[in-house]
Amino acid sequence: MAILHVTDVEVTDADRYELVVSFDDGTRRRVELGSLLEGCFEPLRDPARFAEVYVADPGVPTWPLTVRPEGAPEEDAMQLDLAPEALKEAPGEELPRESTCARA
């Protein structure tokens, strides 16, 4: 099975923690992440912070927020991100694939 990557992420409603995510397999999903924003993801309940999402190399949705597991040393701090596979399984809906054909 191939590794899944995100190619694009668009915030459609930061107050509802909603994204449209495009994957490298051509699928697109609208996902609502409110139920996932617990623990280290709690800071993303601030809609302004949630809206800062971007796709980092190698195709992983990431927020410019450094987190460190409780009790872990400072060198274990990392950027907050979500696995593409988690976004495929998140509450939401499949969207039509984007056309790759040029229009005349």
C-alpha positions as CSV (number, residue, x, y, z in Angstrom):
1,M,0.0,0.0,0.0
2,A,1.3,3.4,-1.0
3,I,2.0,6.2,1.5
4,L,-0.7,8.8,1.5
5,H,0.1,12.5,1.1
6,V,-1.9,15.7,1.3
7,T,-1.5,17.9,-1.7
8,D,-3.7,20.8,-0.6
9,V,-5.6,22.0,2.4
10,E,-8.2,24.7,2.5
11,V,-9.9,26.1,5.6
12,T,-13.6,26.4,4.8
13,D,-14.9,27.3,8.3
14,A,-12.4,27.8,11.1
15,D,-15.2,28.3,13.7
16,R,-16.4,24.8,12.9
17,Y,-12.9,23.4,12.4
18,E,-13.7,22.4,8.9
19,L,-11.1,21.8,6.1
20,V,-11.2,20.6,2.5
21,V,-8.3,18.2,2.0
22,S,-6.9,17.0,-1.3
23,F,-4.9,13.8,-1.4
24,D,-2.3,12.5,-3.8
25,D,-4.6,9.7,-4.8
26,G,-7.0,12.2,-6.3
27,T,-9.6,12.1,-3.6
28,R,-10.9,15.2,-1.8
29,R,-12.7,15.3,1.5
30,R,-14.5,17.9,3.6
31,V,-13.6,17.1,7.2
32,E,-14.7,18.5,10.6
33,L,-12.0,18.1,13.1
34,G,-13.7,19.5,16.3
35,S,-13.9,16.0,17.8
36,L,-10.1,15.5,17.4
37,L,-9.0,18.7,19.0
38,E,-8.1,17.3,22.4
39,G,-4.8,16.9,24.3
40,C,-1.9,18.5,22.4
41,F,-4.4,19.6,19.7
42,E,-6.4,21.7,22.2
43,P,-4.7,25.0,21.1
44,L,-6.3,24.6,17.7
45,R,-9.7,25.3,19.2
46,D,-8.8,28.9,18.7
47,P,-10.2,29.5,15.2
48,A,-7.3,31.9,14.3
49,R,-4.7,29.2,15.1
50,F,-6.7,26.5,13.4
51,A,-6.8,28.6,10.2
52,E,-2.9,28.7,10.1
53,V,-2.7,25.2,8.7
54,Y,-0.4,24.5,5.7
55,V,1.0,21.5,3.9
56,A,4.5,20.7,5.0
57,D,6.9,18.4,3.2
58,P,6.2,15.5,2.8
59,G,2.5,16.2,2.3
60,V,1.4,16.5,5.9
61,P,-1.0,19.2,7.2
62,T,0.9,21.1,9.8
63,W,0.3,24.1,12.1
64,P,3.0,26.6,13.1
65,L,2.7,25.6,16.7
66,T,5.4,23.7,18.7
67,V,4.2,21.1,21.2
68,R,6.0,18.9,23.6
69,P,4.5,15.7,25.1
70,E,3.9,16.2,28.9
71,G,7.1,15.4,30.8
72,A,9.2,15.1,27.7
73,P,12.5,17.1,27.4
74,E,12.6,20.3,25.4
75,E,14.5,18.5,22.5
76,D,11.4,16.4,22.0
77,A,9.3,19.4,21.0
78,M,7.8,19.1,17.5
79,Q,5.5,20.9,15.0
80,L,1.8,20.0,15.4
81,D,0.6,18.0,12.5
82,L,-2.1,15.4,11.5
83,A,-1.4,12.2,9.6
84,P,-3.0,12.1,6.2
85,E,-4.6,8.8,7.1
86,A,-6.3,10.4,10.1
87,L,-7.8,13.0,7.8
88,K,-9.1,10.2,5.5
89,E,-10.9,8.7,8.5
90,A,-12.1,11.9,10.1
91,P,-15.8,12.8,10.3
92,G,-16.8,14.4,7.0
93,E,-17.7,13.6,3.4
94,E,-16.1,12.7,0.1
95,L,-16.1,15.4,-2.5
96,P,-16.0,15.2,-6.3
97,R,-12.5,14.8,-7.7
98,E,-11.0,18.0,-9.2
99,S,-10.7,17.9,-13.0
100,T,-7.2,17.8,-14.3
101,C,-8.3,18.6,-17.9
102,A,-7.7,22.1,-19.2
103,R,-10.8,24.0,-20.4
104,A,-10.7,25.5,-23.9
